[in-house]
């Protein structure tokens, strides 16, 4: 049996550039992996099964993105795929942390390596784009500027190493619903994005925290009052909160105070202490 580590990521800022003809939106965002992992247990079997430690019906068998990934790999390579896969979920589901895309990318890399690389790096990348917008990033991980739908990646050589803490309010954010509320007033023009890039180029990647904003997060707060409650609470305590992806996770750089830890226990919010990785 092999045990694969599948990391989470956070978005540091997320700007929406335009709506595409295919219904998706082009974005401008910074992705960074963090020290939080799902564990994927995989071993050869007589058939393909995918199970998860969570009871979420969307993560079981054929509905699971990993199941879809394995069958897509089989279709692409012509190699029969029979595996017993169990996913130990530590990354909150529907929290904007990319857990599903990460699971898919990690399994895809494992399969390709196991069969002595029938797919080239470009083939892997192209296949990952079909799986999910965040999946290409997880083929490498680290720190990257993501554009397009998330597949146009520019990686930074130096990663961040700050501590951070996440608060997951125990609700799943529906990405499609959040994106459906985007209007023209929420779009950011390319000149403004170039200013952001120039600031980071001139003053270093730490500058990103001063300029980061998440347009999707603003929508998510309106749809899900639980996200807004977490966000406002952290702001009240003097933190600078960030929403990752389309929510529902809110995070801050640094360590949580006793007030934060107490509030999480009382309100049944999931508190995760971690760091950039």
URPE-V104185 format. One record per pair of residues at least 12 apart in sequence whose ideal C-beta (glycine too) atoms are under 10 Angstrom apart, sorted by sequence separation. I is the first residue (numbers start at 1). J is the second residue. D is the distance in whole Angstrom. If there is no record, write none. Layout:
# URPE-V104185
i->(I:I)
j->(J:J)
d->(D:D)
This chain:
# URPE-V104185
i->(15:16:40:49:50:52:69:70:87:91:112:124:127:134:136:143:144:196:199:231:239:240:241:261:14:15:16:48:50:51:70:87:111:133:136:137:140:142:143:218:230:239:240:13:14:15:38:39:48:50:52:67:89:125:136:137:139:141:142:143:197:217:227:238:239:240:13:14:38:50:51:70:109:112:124:125:133:134:135:136:140:142:143:144:196:228:235:237:239:256:11:13:14:50:51:67:87:108:133:134:135:136:137:142:143:195:196:227:231:234:256:12:13:14:50:66:132:133:134:136:142:143:196:230:233:234:235:239:256:11:12:48:49:50:67:85:121:132:133:137:141:142:230:232:234:239:255:11:12:48:50:66:105:108:109:121:129:132:192:227:228:230:231:237:238:250:10:11:12:50:87:108:129:227:230:237:9:10:11:64:66:129:226:227:229:230:239:249:251:9:10:48:65:85:105:129:221:224:226:227:228:234:237:253:9:10:48:64:104:105:108:128:220:223:224:227:234:236:237:249:251:253:8:9:10:42:83:104:107:217:219:223:224:226:8:9:126:188:217:218:220:223:234:7:8:10:40:48:105:125:217:220:221:233:234:237:7:8:9:83:101:104:105:108:188:216:217:219:220:221:233:7:8:42:59:83:103:104:125:187:212:214:215:216:217:219:220:7:8:103:105:106:109:186:213:214:216:217:221:234:6:7:8:59:81:101:102:104:105:108:109:185:186:210:212:213:214:216:217:220:230:233:6:7:69:83:100:101:104:105:108:109:209:214:215:216:217:233:5:6:48:68:69:72:79:100:101:102:103:105:106:186:214:4:5:6:48:49:50:51:52:53:54:56:101:102:105:106:182:186:209:214:217:230:4:5:6:47:48:49:50:51:52:53:54:59:65:66:69:70:73:77:81:98:100:101:104:105:182:229:230:233:4:5:47:48:49:50:51:52:53:54:58:65:69:73:77:79:98:99:100:101:102:103:105:106:181:3:4:45:46:47:48:49:50:51:52:53:58:64:65:68:69:72:79:98:101:102:105:183:233:3:4:44:45:46:47:48:49:50:52:53:56:65:66:67:69:70:73:74:97:98:101:102:178:179:181:182:230:2:3:4:44:45:46:54:56:65:66:69:70:73:77:96:178:181:229:2:3:44:45:54:64:65:69:73:79:98:99:102:178:180:181:230:1:2:3:43:44:45:59:64:65:66:67:78:98:178:179:229:1:2:42:43:52:59:66:70:77:175:178:181:226:1:2:42:43:58:65:66:69:73:76:77:133:177:178:181:1:41:42:43:76:154:173:177:180:226:41:42:59:156:162:173:178:209:40:41:42:73:160:175:178:40:41:73:77:147:158:159:160:173:174:177:178:39:40:41:76:158:162:173:177:206:39:40:76:145:160:38:39:40:101:156:160:174:38:39:76:77:173:174:37:38:39:52:73:76:145:173:38:75:98:145:172:37:38:50:171:173:36:37:73:76:171:173:36:72:145:169:171:36:72:169:170:171:34:50:169:69:72:73:168:169:38:69:72:168:169:6:167:169:36:38:69:169:37:38:40:68:69:143:168:169:34:36:40:68:69:145:167:34:38:42:68:167:33:37:38:42:66:143:36:40:65:69:167:31:40:65:167:178:179:38:42:178:33:37:42:97:165:177:178:40:44:65:96:173:175:176:178:95:97:173:175:42:95:96:173:174:175:95:173:174:92:94:95:165:167:173:174:91:92:93:95:172:173:92:94:95:96:166:171:172:173:91:92:94:95:96:171:92:94:95:164:166:169:170:92:93:94:96:168:169:92:93:94:168:169:2:4:6:94:167:168:169:6:8:9:14:96:167:168:1:3:4:6:8:166:167:168:6:7:8:166:167:1:3:6:10:11:165:166:167:10:11:165:166:8:9:10:11:164:165:8:9:10:164:165:8:9:163:164:165:167:7:8:9:163:164:165:166:7:8:162:163:164:165:6:7:9:162:163:164:165:6:9:160:163:167:6:8:6:7:150:165:169:6:165:167:168:5:6:167:170:6:7:169:170:171:4:6:7:165:169:170:6:167:169:170:5:6:168:169:4:167:168:4:31:166:167:168:33:166:167:168:4:32:33:166:167:4:27:31:165:166:31:33:34:165:166:2:25:33:164:165:166:24:32:33:164:165:31:32:33:163:164:165:31:32:33:134:163:164:2:31:32:163:164:30:31:162:163:30:31:58:161:162:29:30:31:160:161:29:30:56:160:161:28:29:159:160:28:29:96:159:27:28:31:27:28:96:26:27:29:96:26:27:31:11:25:26:27:24:25:26:28:30:31:32:96:9:24:25:27:24:26:30:33:34:22:32:33:9:20:32:35:9:20:35:8:17:30:32:34:36:7:12:17:96:6:9:14:15:32:34:9:12:143:7:9:142:143:7:9:11:142:14:141:9:11:98:96:97:98:12:96:97:95:96:95:96:94:95:96:97:27:94:95:96:97:23:94:95:96:10:25:94:95:96:97:24:93:94:95:96:10:23:92:95:23:25:92:8:91:19:28:25:26:27:25:28:16:19:19:28:19:28:16:18:30:16:16:19:28:18:28:16:17:18:30:15:16:17:18:15:16:17:18:15:17:32:14:15:30:95:97:17:32:15:95:15:30:92:92:15:91:30:90:13:29:29:29:28:29:27:27:25:25:12:13:12:13:12:15:13:14:15:16:12:13:14:15:16:12:13:14:15:16:11:13:14:15:12:13:14:11:14:16:13:11:11:34:32:31:31:29:29:34:14:13:14:12:14:11:14:10:11:12:14:10:11:10:11:9:10:11:8:9:36:35:36:37:11:34:35:36:10:12:35:36:11:34:35:37:8:10:12:34:35:36:34:35:33:34:32:33:32:8:10:12:8:10:9:9:8:7)
j->(27:28:52:61:62:64:81:82:99:103:124:136:139:146:148:155:156:208:211:243:251:252:253:273:27:28:29:61:63:64:83:100:124:146:149:150:153:155:156:231:243:252:253:27:28:29:52:53:62:64:66:81:103:139:150:151:153:155:156:157:211:231:241:252:253:254:28:29:53:65:66:85:124:127:139:140:148:149:150:151:155:157:158:159:211:243:250:252:254:271:27:29:30:66:67:83:103:124:149:150:151:152:153:158:159:211:212:243:247:250:272:29:30:31:67:83:149:150:151:153:159:160:213:247:250:251:252:256:273:29:30:66:67:68:85:103:139:150:151:155:159:160:248:250:252:257:273:30:31:67:69:85:124:127:128:140:148:151:211:246:247:249:250:256:257:269:30:31:32:70:107:128:149:247:250:257:30:31:32:85:87:150:247:248:250:251:260:270:272:31:32:70:87:107:127:151:243:246:248:249:250:256:259:275:32:33:71:87:127:128:131:151:243:246:247:250:257:259:260:272:274:276:32:33:34:66:107:128:131:241:243:247:248:250:33:34:151:213:242:243:245:248:259:33:34:36:66:74:131:151:243:246:247:259:260:263:34:35:36:110:128:131:132:135:215:243:244:246:247:248:260:35:36:70:87:111:131:132:153:215:240:242:243:244:245:247:248:36:37:132:134:135:138:215:242:243:245:246:250:263:36:37:38:89:111:131:132:134:135:138:139:215:216:240:242:243:244:246:247:250:260:263:37:38:100:114:131:132:135:136:139:140:240:245:246:247:248:264:37:38:80:100:101:104:111:132:133:134:135:137:138:218:246:37:38:39:81:82:83:84:85:86:87:89:134:135:138:139:215:219:242:247:250:263:38:39:40:81:82:83:84:85:86:87:88:93:99:100:103:104:107:111:115:132:134:135:138:139:216:263:264:267:39:40:82:83:84:85:86:87:88:89:93:100:104:108:112:114:133:134:135:136:137:138:140:141:216:39:40:81:82:83:84:85:86:87:88:89:94:100:101:104:105:108:115:134:137:138:141:219:269:40:41:81:82:83:84:85:86:87:89:90:93:102:103:104:106:107:110:111:134:135:138:139:215:216:218:219:267:40:41:42:82:83:84:92:94:103:104:107:108:111:115:134:216:219:267:41:42:83:84:93:103:104:108:112:118:137:138:141:217:219:220:269:41:42:43:83:84:85:99:104:105:106:107:118:138:218:219:269:42:43:83:84:93:100:107:111:118:216:219:222:267:43:44:84:85:100:107:108:111:115:118:119:175:219:220:223:44:84:85:86:119:197:216:220:223:269:85:86:103:200:206:217:222:253:85:86:87:118:205:220:223:86:87:119:123:193:204:205:206:219:220:223:224:86:87:88:123:205:209:220:224:253:87:88:124:193:208:87:88:89:150:205:209:223:88:89:126:127:223:224:88:89:90:103:124:127:196:224:90:127:150:197:224:90:91:103:224:226:90:91:127:130:225:227:91:127:200:224:226:92:128:225:226:227:91:107:226:127:130:131:226:227:97:128:131:227:228:66:227:229:97:99:130:230:99:100:102:130:131:205:230:231:97:99:103:131:132:208:230:98:102:106:132:231:98:102:103:107:131:208:102:106:131:135:233:98:107:132:234:245:246:106:110:246:102:106:111:166:234:246:247:110:114:135:166:243:245:246:248:166:168:244:246:114:167:168:245:246:247:168:246:247:166:168:169:239:241:247:248:166:167:168:170:247:248:168:170:171:172:242:247:248:249:168:169:171:172:173:248:170:172:173:242:244:247:248:171:172:173:175:247:248:172:173:174:248:249:83:85:87:175:248:249:250:88:90:91:96:178:249:250:84:86:87:89:91:249:250:251:90:91:92:250:251:86:88:91:95:96:250:251:252:96:97:251:252:95:96:97:98:251:252:96:97:98:252:253:97:98:252:253:254:256:97:98:99:253:254:255:256:98:99:253:254:255:256:98:99:101:254:255:256:257:99:102:253:256:260:100:102:101:102:245:260:264:102:261:263:264:102:103:264:267:104:105:267:268:269:103:105:106:264:268:269:106:267:269:270:106:107:269:270:106:269:270:107:134:269:270:271:137:270:271:272:109:137:138:271:272:110:133:137:271:272:138:140:141:272:273:110:133:141:272:273:274:133:141:142:273:274:141:142:143:273:274:275:142:143:144:245:274:275:114:143:144:275:276:143:144:275:276:144:145:172:275:276:144:145:146:275:276:145:146:172:276:277:145:146:276:277:146:147:214:277:146:147:150:147:148:216:147:148:150:217:148:149:153:134:148:149:150:148:149:150:152:154:155:156:220:134:149:150:152:150:152:156:159:160:149:159:160:137:148:160:163:138:149:164:138:147:160:162:164:166:138:143:148:227:138:141:146:147:164:166:142:145:276:141:143:276:277:142:144:146:277:150:277:146:150:244:243:244:245:160:244:245:244:245:245:246:245:246:247:248:179:246:247:248:249:176:247:248:249:164:179:248:249:250:251:179:248:249:250:251:166:179:248:251:180:182:249:166:249:179:188:186:187:188:187:190:179:182:183:192:184:193:182:184:196:183:184:187:196:187:197:186:187:188:200:186:187:188:189:187:188:189:190:188:190:205:188:189:205:270:272:193:208:192:272:193:208:270:272:196:272:212:272:196:212:214:215:215:216:215:216:215:216:205:208:208:209:209:212:211:212:213:214:211:212:213:214:215:212:213:214:215:216:212:214:215:216:214:215:216:214:217:219:217:216:217:244:244:244:245:244:245:251:242:242:243:242:244:242:245:242:243:244:246:243:244:244:245:244:245:246:244:245:272:272:273:274:249:272:273:274:249:251:274:275:251:274:275:277:249:251:253:275:276:277:276:277:276:277:276:277:277:272:274:276:274:276:276:277:277:277)
d->(7:8:10:7:8:7:10:9:9:9:6:9:10:8:10:7:7:8:6:7:10:7:10:10:6:4:9:9:9:8:7:10:10:9:10:7:8:6:4:10:9:4:7:10:8:7:9:9:9:5:9:10:9:7:7:8:9:9:7:9:10:8:10:10:9:9:8:4:9:9:10:8:7:9:6:10:8:9:9:5:7:9:7:10:5:10:10:9:7:6:9:6:8:5:10:10:6:6:5:5:8:9:6:9:5:9:9:7:9:7:10:8:6:10:4:10:10:4:9:6:5:6:10:10:9:9:10:9:7:5:4:10:8:9:8:9:8:8:6:9:9:10:8:10:6:8:7:7:8:7:9:6:9:7:9:10:9:10:10:10:10:9:5:9:9:9:9:6:6:7:9:6:8:5:5:7:10:8:8:8:7:9:9:5:10:10:8:9:9:5:6:6:10:7:10:5:7:10:7:9:9:9:6:10:6:8:7:8:10:6:7:8:6:9:6:7:10:10:7:9:9:9:10:5:6:9:9:7:10:9:10:8:6:10:7:6:9:9:8:8:9:10:10:5:5:9:7:8:7:8:3:5:8:9:7:9:7:9:9:10:8:5:8:8:7:8:8:8:4:10:8:8:4:9:7:8:10:6:9:8:9:7:10:10:8:9:7:7:7:10:8:10:9:5:9:5:7:7:9:9:10:5:8:7:7:7:9:9:5:9:6:10:9:9:6:10:8:5:6:10:10:6:6:8:10:10:9:4:5:8:8:10:7:8:10:8:10:10:5:4:9:10:10:9:8:7:7:7:9:8:7:8:9:9:8:7:6:9:8:8:9:8:8:8:4:8:4:9:7:8:8:9:8:9:9:6:6:10:6:8:9:7:7:7:9:7:9:8:8:9:8:8:10:8:8:4:8:5:8:10:9:9:7:8:5:6:5:5:5:5:5:5:8:4:4:6:8:10:9:9:9:9:9:9:9:10:9:6:4:10:6:9:8:7:8:7:8:5:9:8:7:8:8:8:6:4:8:4:9:9:9:7:8:10:5:10:8:8:9:7:6:9:5:10:5:10:10:7:10:9:10:8:6:10:10:7:10:7:8:8:6:7:7:6:9:10:8:6:6:6:8:5:7:10:5:5:8:8:8:6:4:6:8:5:5:8:7:8:10:8:9:9:9:6:6:5:10:7:8:9:9:9:10:9:10:9:7:10:8:9:7:7:6:5:9:8:5:7:5:8:5:8:9:4:10:7:8:9:9:9:8:9:9:7:9:9:5:7:9:8:5:9:7:10:9:9:10:8:7:8:9:9:9:10:9:6:7:4:9:9:7:9:6:7:8:8:9:9:9:9:8:10:9:7:9:9:5:7:8:7:9:6:10:10:8:7:10:10:9:6:4:10:9:6:9:8:6:9:9:10:8:9:9:6:7:9:10:6:10:6:6:10:9:8:9:6:5:9:6:10:6:7:7:9:10:7:6:6:9:8:5:9:10:9:8:8:9:9:4:8:7:10:10:6:10:9:7:10:10:9:10:7:7:6:9:5:9:9:10:9:5:7:9:10:8:9:6:7:9:10:5:10:7:10:9:9:9:9:6:7:9:10:10:6:7:8:9:8:6:7:7:9:7:8:7:4:8:9:9:8:10:8:7:8:9:9:10:9:7:9:10:8:8:10:5:9:10:9:8:8:9:5:5:9:8:9:9:9:8:4:10:10:10:9:9:9:4:4:10:9:10:10:8:7:9:9:9:7:8:6:5:8:3:7:9:8:9:8:10:6:5:8:10:6:9:10:7:6:8:10:9:8:8:9:5:8:9:8:9:9:9:7:8:9:10:9:10:4:5:5:9:9:8:8:7:7:9:9:8:10:7:10:5:8:8:9:7:9:8:9:7:9:5:6:10:6:9:6:9:4:5:10:5:7:8:9:6:9:7:7:7:10:8:6:5:6:9:5:9:9:9:8:6:10:10:7:7:9:10:8:9:7:9:6:10:7:9:5:9:9:9:9:5:6:9:9:10:8:6:10:9:8:8:9:8:7:4:9:5:6:7:8:7:8:5:5:4:7:8:10:7:8:8:8:6:7:9:10:8:7:8:6:9:5:6:4:9:9:10:7:8:7:10:4:9:5:7:8:9:6:8:7:9:7:8:7:6:9:9:5:9:8:7:6:8:7:8:5:7:7:5:6:8:7:8:9:7:6:9:6:5:9:6:8:7:8:4:8:8:5:6:9:8:8:9:7:7:6:8:7:9:8:7:8:7:8:6:7:8:10:10:7:6:9:7:9:10:10:10:9:8:7:5:10:10:9:9:9:8:10:9:7:10:7:9:6:9:7:8:9:10:8:10:10:7:8:7:9:9:10:8:8:9:10:10:8:10:10:8:6:10:9:10:10:9:8:8:10:8:10:10:9:7:6:7:8:4:7:7:3:8:6:10:10:5:10:10:9:7:7:6:10:8:5:5:7:6:6:4:9:9:8:10:9:9:10:8:9:8:10:10:6:6:9:9:9:7:10:10:10:9:9:8:7:10:9:9:5:6:9:10:10:10:8:8:6:9:6:6:9:9:9:6:6:10:8:7:8:9:4:7:9:10:10:8:9:9:7:9:8:10:6:6:6:8:8:9:8:9:8:9:8:10:10:9:9:8:10:9:9:7:5:9:7:9:7:8:7:10:10:3:8:8:5:5:6:4:6:7:9:6:6:9:9:9:5:7:7:10:10:9:9:9:10:10:10:10:9:9:9:8:8:7:8:8:7:7:8:8:8:9:5:4:5:8:8:9:9:9:6:10:10:10:10:9:9:5:8:9:5:9:10:5:5:9:9:6:9:7:8:8:6:4:7:6:5:5:8:9:9:9:8:8:10:9:9:7)
